[in-house]
Amino acid sequence: MQVSNWMEKDFEKIPMDSNVGKVKEILRKDDLSCGIICDGDKFVGIVKADEILGVDDSLSVSDYVEKVVYTLDPQDTLDEASVFFLEADMERLPVLEDGKIVGVLNLFQILDAFTQMAGFGEGGLRMEVELEDTPGELKRVFDVLYAHSMNILSTLIHPAEKSGKRIAILRVQGNNVEDLSKILDLNNISYRTIIKEEKI
């Protein structure tokens, strides 16, 4: 999934010649921790709310603008963006195209995207399956689920604590934990948990 599909396109661009009072007003109105400072469509930097707290409202905001090392491109993936957020230690990052600001991505949008990709809220059954870290292991699980007409809603995989193992978190349509448990047991598929989730 690309940044362009999740970024906020309708956001407040704060002109470089604004005074501190105006910036405080904008940040309070939208409950923002930082504002996007622009010169027309050209991105200049950000101003953090806590940096101008107590500063005289009549002063120019230009003295409090911080350069941003990490910016995003609309074609960046959300995986790449999440790494940038960790390294930048910021809640909002500008999205630039040919030097012009075209959007803003925030942490909430990243969390929303990953929650949807994980299938959370769709209901069904969530299981954690322990697999050998070898080709074909996940396909074996898919084949078993397919043979029992169980539709897969999402799949996430991460390394297990044990070397040579991986954990697959799968969400499938269904509502009977016991039936799924029997299917996995009969096919020698090792699982940690199976949980029934309600649709949100």
PASEBA-1860 file (N, C-alpha, C; in nm, 3 decimals):
! residues 200
1> MQVSNWME> 0.085/-0.119/0.000/0.000/0.000/0.000/0.089/0.124/0.000 ~ 0.047/0.220/-0.080/0.130/0.339/-0.098/0.082/0.456/-0.014 ~ 0.175/0.545/0.016/0.146/0.664/0.096/0.035/0.746/0.030 ~ 0.035/0.754/-0.102/-0.063/0.836/-0.174/-0.207/0.795/-0.143 ~ -0.228/0.669/-0.109/-0.363/0.621/-0.081/-0.411/0.654/0.060 ~ -0.318/0.694/0.146/-0.353/0.715/0.287/-0.325/0.855/0.337 ~ -0.247/0.932/0.263/-0.209/1.065/0.311/-0.329/1.160/0.312 ~ -0.319/1.259/0.397/-0.420/1.365/0.405/-0.386/1.470/0.299
9> KDFEKIPM> -0.479/1.493/0.209/-0.454/1.590/0.101/-0.509/1.729/0.135 ~ -0.607/1.733/0.220/-0.668/1.860/0.260/-0.617/1.895/0.398 ~ -0.510/1.972/0.403/-0.448/2.007/0.531/-0.410/2.155/0.530 ~ -0.385/2.208/0.647/-0.353/2.350/0.662/-0.206/2.375/0.631 ~ -0.182/2.460/0.530/-0.045/2.505/0.499/-0.027/2.640/0.566 ~ 0.067/2.646/0.658/0.089/2.770/0.731/0.193/2.854/0.657 ~ 0.156/2.975/0.613/0.252/3.059/0.540/0.373/3.095/0.626 ~ 0.486/3.106/0.560/0.613/3.134/0.627/0.610/3.269/0.700
17> DSNVGKVK> 0.529/3.362/0.650/0.528/3.496/0.712/0.423/3.509/0.823 ~ 0.368/3.397/0.869/0.269/3.402/0.977/0.335/3.440/1.109 ~ 0.255/3.497/1.198/0.309/3.523/1.332/0.278/3.404/1.423 ~ 0.343/3.401/1.536/0.330/3.289/1.630/0.186/3.272/1.678 ~ 0.118/3.382/1.700/-0.021/3.376/1.746/-0.111/3.301/1.649 ~ -0.094/3.330/1.520/-0.174/3.264/1.418/-0.147/3.113/1.416 ~ -0.020/3.076/1.431/0.018/2.934/1.431/-0.042/2.863/1.552 ~ -0.034/2.927/1.669/-0.093/2.868/1.790/-0.243/2.842/1.769
25> EILRKDDL> -0.310/2.938/1.708/-0.453/2.927/1.682/-0.484/2.806/1.593 ~ -0.405/2.789/1.486/-0.424/2.677/1.394/-0.399/2.543/1.463 ~ -0.291/2.536/1.539/-0.256/2.411/1.608/-0.361/2.374/1.713 ~ -0.412/2.475/1.785/-0.516/2.449/1.885/-0.645/2.402/1.819 ~ -0.681/2.468/1.709/-0.807/2.438/1.639/-0.809/2.293/1.591 ~ -0.698/2.247/1.536/-0.692/2.112/1.480/-0.628/2.011/1.575 ~ -0.596/2.056/1.697/-0.535/1.970/1.800/-0.410/1.900/1.744 ~ -0.316/1.980/1.692/-0.195/1.929/1.629/-0.073/1.955/1.717
33> SCGIICDG> 0.023/1.862/1.711/0.147/1.880/1.785/0.249/1.960/1.703 ~ 0.228/1.965/1.570/0.318/2.044/1.484/0.244/2.093/1.361 ~ 0.290/2.205/1.308/0.229/2.264/1.189/0.323/2.258/1.070 ~ 0.265/2.255/0.951/0.341/2.247/0.826/0.361/2.389/0.771 ~ 0.487/2.431/0.764/0.519/2.566/0.717/0.556/2.561/0.570 ~ 0.490/2.648/0.490/0.512/2.646/0.345/0.535/2.787/0.291 ~ 0.600/2.790/0.177/0.612/2.913/0.098/0.540/2.884/-0.032 ~ 0.411/2.915/-0.035/0.327/2.871/-0.146/0.307/2.721/-0.135
41> DKFVGIVK> 0.342/2.648/-0.242/0.333/2.501/-0.238/0.466/2.438/-0.197 ~ 0.567/2.520/-0.178/0.700/2.468/-0.141/0.706/2.445/0.010 ~ 0.744/2.324/0.048/0.755/2.291/0.190/0.882/2.352/0.247 ~ 0.870/2.417/0.362/0.983/2.483/0.427/1.029/2.405/0.550 ~ 0.935/2.365/0.633/0.970/2.293/0.755/0.848/2.279/0.845 ~ 0.872/2.249/0.971/0.762/2.236/1.066/0.786/2.327/1.186 ~ 0.679/2.354/1.256/0.692/2.423/1.383/0.618/2.339/1.487 ~ 0.686/2.309/1.598/0.628/2.225/1.702/0.555/2.311/1.804
49> ADEILGVD> 0.440/2.263/1.846/0.357/2.338/1.941/0.431/2.369/2.070 ~ 0.508/2.271/2.120/0.576/2.295/2.248/0.693/2.392/2.236 ~ 0.740/2.415/2.112/0.851/2.509/2.090/0.805/2.654/2.092 ~ 0.675/2.676/2.065/0.626/2.815/2.062/0.535/2.845/2.182 ~ 0.524/2.748/2.271/0.447/2.769/2.393/0.512/2.880/2.476 ~ 0.438/2.982/2.509/0.493/3.092/2.588/0.565/3.198/2.507 ~ 0.578/3.176/2.375/0.644/3.276/2.289/0.545/3.387/2.255 ~ 0.593/3.510/2.248/0.510/3.626/2.215/0.438/3.604/2.083
57> DSLSVSDY> 0.306/3.622/2.084/0.223/3.598/1.965/0.259/3.685/1.846 ~ 0.317/3.801/1.871/0.345/3.894/1.761/0.472/3.860/1.685 ~ 0.554/3.771/1.738/0.680/3.735/1.672/0.656/3.651/1.547 ~ 0.751/3.658/1.454/0.741/3.579/1.331/0.771/3.433/1.360 ~ 0.692/3.344/1.300/0.712/3.200/1.321/0.838/3.151/1.252 ~ 0.890/3.231/1.159/1.008/3.188/1.081/1.128/3.157/1.170 ~ 1.134/3.219/1.287/1.246/3.193/1.379/1.233/3.059/1.452 ~ 1.117/2.993/1.439/1.093/2.870/1.512/1.069/2.749/1.420
65> VEKVVYTL> 1.097/2.771/1.293/1.077/2.663/1.195/1.194/2.565/1.200 ~ 1.163/2.437/1.204/1.266/2.332/1.204/1.269/2.264/1.068 ~ 1.389/2.240/1.020/1.405/2.162/0.897/1.369/2.017/0.927 ~ 1.316/1.948/0.827/1.278/1.809/0.843/1.369/1.721/0.758 ~ 1.436/1.627/0.824/1.529/1.538/0.755/1.452/1.434/0.674 ~ 1.343/1.383/0.732/1.268/1.274/0.669/1.141/1.328/0.605 ~ 1.130/1.310/0.475/1.006/1.341/0.404/0.966/1.218/0.323 ~ 0.840/1.213/0.286/0.788/1.098/0.212/0.756/1.136/0.068
73> DPQDTLDE> 0.755/1.034/-0.016/0.712/1.046/-0.155/0.578/0.975/-0.168 ~ 0.487/1.023/-0.253/0.357/0.956/-0.266/0.369/0.807/-0.302 ~ 0.479/0.770/-0.370/0.496/0.630/-0.411/0.563/0.543/-0.305 ~ 0.606/0.602/-0.195/0.662/0.522/-0.086/0.557/0.427/-0.032 ~ 0.602/0.312/0.018/0.508/0.219/0.080/0.487/0.258/0.226 ~ 0.381/0.208/0.285/0.354/0.235/0.426/0.459/0.170/0.515 ~ 0.518/0.059/0.469/0.627/-0.004/0.543/0.745/0.093/0.557 ~ 0.781/0.155/0.442/0.892/0.252/0.443/0.856/0.371/0.531
81> ASVFFLEA> 0.733/0.418/0.520/0.689/0.534/0.597/0.697/0.506/0.746 ~ 0.660/0.386/0.789/0.662/0.354/0.932/0.805/0.359/0.987 ~ 0.903/0.318/0.905/1.043/0.326/0.947/1.085/0.472/0.960 ~ 1.043/0.556/0.865/1.074/0.698/0.872/1.017/0.760/1.000 ~ 0.896/0.721/1.036/0.835/0.774/1.158/0.917/0.738/1.281 ~ 0.964/0.615/1.286/1.046/0.572/1.400/1.175/0.652/1.408 ~ 1.238/0.676/1.292/1.366/0.747/1.291/1.348/0.897/1.313 ~ 1.237/0.951/1.263/1.216/1.096/1.274/1.161/1.136/1.410
89> DMERLPVL> 1.097/1.042/1.482/1.036/1.071/1.612/0.938/1.187/1.600 ~ 0.851/1.180/1.498/0.750/1.283/1.474/0.615/1.217/1.453 ~ 0.508/1.295/1.475/0.372/1.243/1.458/0.317/1.269/1.318 ~ 0.378/1.362/1.245/0.332/1.395/1.109/0.455/1.411/1.021 ~ 0.444/1.361/0.898/0.551/1.380/0.801/0.495/1.434/0.670 ~ 0.566/1.529/0.609/0.519/1.585/0.482/0.543/1.489/0.366 ~ 0.454/1.493/0.269/0.468/1.413/0.147/0.498/1.510/0.033 ~ 0.616/1.493/-0.027/0.662/1.586/-0.130/0.670/1.520/-0.266
97> EDGKIVGV> 0.638/1.599/-0.369/0.651/1.553/-0.507/0.711/1.668/-0.587 ~ 0.831/1.646/-0.640/0.904/1.752/-0.713/0.920/1.877/-0.628 ~ 0.948/1.857/-0.500/0.973/1.970/-0.410/0.849/2.037/-0.356 ~ 0.732/2.001/-0.409/0.607/2.062/-0.364/0.537/1.968/-0.266 ~ 0.473/2.027/-0.168/0.401/1.945/-0.070/0.265/1.908/-0.126 ~ 0.237/1.777/-0.126/0.110/1.728/-0.182/0.024/1.658/-0.077 ~ 0.080/1.639/0.041/0.004/1.573/0.146/0.080/1.564/0.276 ~ 0.012/1.512/0.377/0.071/1.490/0.508/0.025/1.353/0.556
105> LNLFQILD> 0.117/1.278/0.611/0.082/1.147/0.668/0.107/1.151/0.817 ~ 0.011/1.100/0.895/0.031/1.098/1.039/0.028/0.955/1.092 ~ 0.067/0.940/1.217/0.076/0.807/1.278/-0.058/0.736/1.283 ~ -0.166/0.812/1.304/-0.299/0.751/1.308/-0.331/0.683/1.175 ~ -0.295/0.748/1.064/-0.323/0.690/0.932/-0.243/0.562/0.910 ~ -0.119/0.560/0.960/-0.037/0.438/0.951/-0.103/0.324/1.030 ~ -0.145/0.354/1.153/-0.209/0.252/1.236/-0.339/0.204/1.174 ~ -0.416/0.297/1.119/-0.542/0.262/1.054/-0.517/0.167/0.937
113> AFTQMAGF> -0.417/0.198/0.856/-0.385/0.115/0.739/-0.342/-0.025/0.780 ~ -0.252/-0.035/0.878/-0.203/-0.166/0.920/-0.313/-0.247/0.989 ~ -0.402/-0.179/1.059/-0.515/-0.248/1.121/-0.605/-0.309/1.014 ~ -0.630/-0.234/0.908/-0.711/-0.287/0.798/-0.641/-0.401/0.727 ~ -0.509/-0.386/0.704/-0.434/-0.493/0.638/-0.433/-0.621/0.721 ~ -0.437/-0.606/0.853/-0.437/-0.723/0.942/-0.573/-0.788/0.951 ~ -0.675/-0.724/0.893/-0.809/-0.781/0.895/-0.881/-0.764/1.028 ~ -0.826/-0.679/1.115/-0.888/-0.659/1.246/-1.025/-0.594/1.229
121> GEGGLRME> -1.123/-0.645/1.301/-1.257/-0.588/1.295/-1.350/-0.658/1.198 ~ -1.296/-0.752/1.119/-1.380/-0.823/1.022/-1.451/-0.943/1.084 ~ -1.417/-0.976/1.206/-1.476/-1.092/1.271/-1.411/-1.220/1.224 ~ -1.466/-1.334/1.264/-1.410/-1.463/1.224/-1.318/-1.520/1.329 ~ -1.223/-1.601/1.284/-1.131/-1.669/1.374/-0.988/-1.622/1.350 ~ -0.918/-1.594/1.459/-0.777/-1.553/1.451/-0.692/-1.665/1.510 ~ -0.594/-1.711/1.433/-0.508/-1.817/1.484/-0.362/-1.781/1.465 ~ -0.280/-1.828/1.558/-0.135/-1.815/1.548/-0.078/-1.953/1.523
129> VELEDTPG> -0.013/-1.969/1.409/0.039/-2.099/1.367/0.191/-2.093/1.365 ~ 0.255/-2.194/1.426/0.400/-2.201/1.425/0.446/-2.288/1.308 ~ 0.532/-2.230/1.224/0.576/-2.298/1.102/0.728/-2.313/1.098 ~ 0.774/-2.416/1.029/0.916/-2.424/0.996/0.946/-2.312/0.896 ~ 1.062/-2.252/0.908/1.100/-2.143/0.818/1.158/-2.201/0.689 ~ 1.073/-2.273/0.616/1.114/-2.337/0.491/1.008/-2.314/0.386 ~ 1.046/-2.317/0.257/0.949/-2.297/0.149/0.837/-2.401/0.153 ~ 0.715/-2.356/0.127/0.602/-2.447/0.117/0.523/-2.467/0.245
137> ELKRVFDV> 0.578/-2.424/0.361/0.509/-2.446/0.488/0.377/-2.367/0.496 ~ 0.381/-2.241/0.454/0.258/-2.160/0.459/0.156/-2.211/0.357 ~ 0.205/-2.255/0.242/0.114/-2.310/0.139/0.040/-2.432/0.193 ~ 0.108/-2.512/0.273/0.045/-2.631/0.331/-0.075/-2.591/0.418 ~ -0.059/-2.482/0.495/-0.168/-2.434/0.578/-0.282/-2.381/0.490 ~ -0.245/-2.303/0.387/-0.346/-2.250/0.295/-0.424/-2.363/0.229 ~ -0.354/-2.467/0.188/-0.420/-2.579/0.120/-0.520/-2.649/0.212 ~ -0.484/-2.664/0.339/-0.575/-2.727/0.435/-0.700/-2.640/0.453
145> LYAHSMNI> -0.681/-2.509/0.469/-0.794/-2.419/0.487/-0.883/-2.418/0.362 ~ -0.819/-2.420/0.245/-0.893/-2.422/0.119/-0.977/-2.550/0.108 ~ -0.918/-2.662/0.147/-0.988/-2.792/0.139/-1.112/-2.794/0.228 ~ -1.115/-2.708/0.331/-1.231/-2.701/0.421/-1.314/-2.575/0.395 ~ -1.295/-2.515/0.278/-1.374/-2.399/0.233/-1.368/-2.283/0.333 ~ -1.249/-2.261/0.392/-1.232/-2.151/0.486/-1.163/-2.034/0.416 ~ -1.234/-1.926/0.406/-1.183/-1.807/0.337/-1.084/-1.732/0.426 ~ -0.964/-1.703/0.374/-0.861/-1.632/0.449/-0.882/-1.481/0.435
153> LSTLIHPA> -0.893/-1.411/0.548/-0.914/-1.267/0.548/-0.784/-1.188/0.550 ~ -0.684/-1.241/0.620/-0.555/-1.172/0.626/-0.447/-1.268/0.677 ~ -0.322/-1.234/0.644/-0.207/-1.314/0.689/-0.093/-1.220/0.726 ~ -0.037/-1.239/0.844/0.083/-1.167/0.888/0.184/-1.271/0.933 ~ 0.312/-1.248/0.904/0.415/-1.344/0.942/0.531/-1.270/1.010 ~ 0.583/-1.330/1.116/0.701/-1.272/1.181/0.788/-1.385/1.235 ~ 0.917/-1.359/1.258/1.006/-1.463/1.312/0.962/-1.505/1.453 ~ 0.977/-1.632/1.482/0.949/-1.683/1.617/1.073/-1.668/1.704
161> EKSGKRIA> 1.055/-1.690/1.834/1.169/-1.684/1.926/1.268/-1.796/1.894 ~ 1.214/-1.912/1.856/1.300/-2.025/1.821/1.362/-2.005/1.684 ~ 1.488/-2.037/1.672/1.556/-2.028/1.543/1.495/-2.128/1.445 ~ 1.479/-2.085/1.321/1.426/-2.174/1.218/1.275/-2.186/1.218 ~ 1.208/-2.100/1.296/1.062/-2.103/1.303/1.005/-1.965/1.268 ~ 0.881/-1.967/1.220/0.808/-1.844/1.196/0.667/-1.858/1.251 ~ 0.609/-1.745/1.289/0.471/-1.742/1.337/0.386/-1.675/1.229 ~ 0.281/-1.744/1.187/0.184/-1.687/1.093/0.056/-1.658/1.170
169> ILRVQGNN> 0.010/-1.534/1.161/-0.117/-1.494/1.222/-0.218/-1.485/1.109 ~ -0.315/-1.574/1.111/-0.415/-1.578/1.005/-0.553/-1.548/1.061 ~ -0.630/-1.473/0.986/-0.771/-1.453/1.018/-0.851/-1.519/0.908 ~ -0.947/-1.602/0.947/-1.030/-1.674/0.851/-1.177/-1.656/0.887 ~ -1.262/-1.668/0.785/-1.405/-1.663/0.813/-1.444/-1.790/0.888 ~ -1.537/-1.777/0.980/-1.581/-1.890/1.059/-1.612/-1.847/1.200 ~ -1.673/-1.936/1.277/-1.708/-1.899/1.415/-1.691/-2.013/1.514 ~ -1.640/-2.128/1.465/-1.628/-2.242/1.555/-1.481/-2.275/1.581
177> VEDLSKIL> -1.436/-2.236/1.700/-1.296/-2.257/1.739/-1.263/-2.405/1.743 ~ -1.355/-2.485/1.798/-1.329/-2.628/1.814/-1.311/-2.698/1.679 ~ -1.394/-2.661/1.580/-1.383/-2.722/1.447/-1.247/-2.691/1.384 ~ -1.206/-2.564/1.393/-1.077/-2.526/1.336/-0.963/-2.597/1.408 ~ -0.973/-2.608/1.538/-0.871/-2.677/1.616/-0.856/-2.822/1.570 ~ -0.968/-2.890/1.547/-0.964/-3.028/1.500/-0.899/-3.039/1.363 ~ -0.932/-2.947/1.275/-0.876/-2.947/1.139/-0.724/-2.935/1.145 ~ -0.676/-2.842/1.227/-0.531/-2.821/1.239/-0.463/-2.942/1.301
185> DLNNISYR> -0.525/-2.998/1.405/-0.468/-3.116/1.472/-0.459/-3.235/1.375 ~ -0.564/-3.258/1.297/-0.567/-3.371/1.204/-0.461/-3.358/1.096 ~ -0.423/-3.234/1.066/-0.324/-3.211/0.961/-0.186/-3.177/1.017 ~ -0.167/-3.205/1.146/-0.037/-3.184/1.212/0.016/-3.041/1.194 ~ -0.075/-2.947/1.206/-0.035/-2.806/1.200/-0.032/-2.752/1.342 ~ 0.086/-2.712/1.387/0.105/-2.665/1.524/0.055/-2.521/1.538 ~ -0.029/-2.496/1.636/-0.081/-2.361/1.657/-0.068/-2.322/1.803 ~ -0.057/-2.192/1.825/-0.047/-2.140/1.962/-0.185/-2.108/2.018
193> TIIKEEKI> -0.262/-2.031/1.941/-0.394/-1.989/1.989/-0.493/-1.986/1.872 ~ -0.620/-2.003/1.905/-0.729/-1.977/1.812/-0.833/-1.897/1.891 ~ -0.869/-1.781/1.840/-0.961/-1.691/1.911/-1.074/-1.651/1.817 ~ -1.195/-1.653/1.870/-1.308/-1.602/1.793/-1.316/-1.451/1.813 ~ -1.324/-1.377/1.703/-1.332/-1.231/1.710/-1.467/-1.184/1.660 ~ -1.518/-1.082/1.725/-1.645/-1.024/1.682/-1.621/-0.920/1.574 ~ -1.718/-0.906/1.485/-1.707/-0.804/1.381/-1.734/-0.667/1.441 ~ -1.650/-0.572/1.406/-1.664/-0.436/1.460/-1.724/-0.345/1.354
END
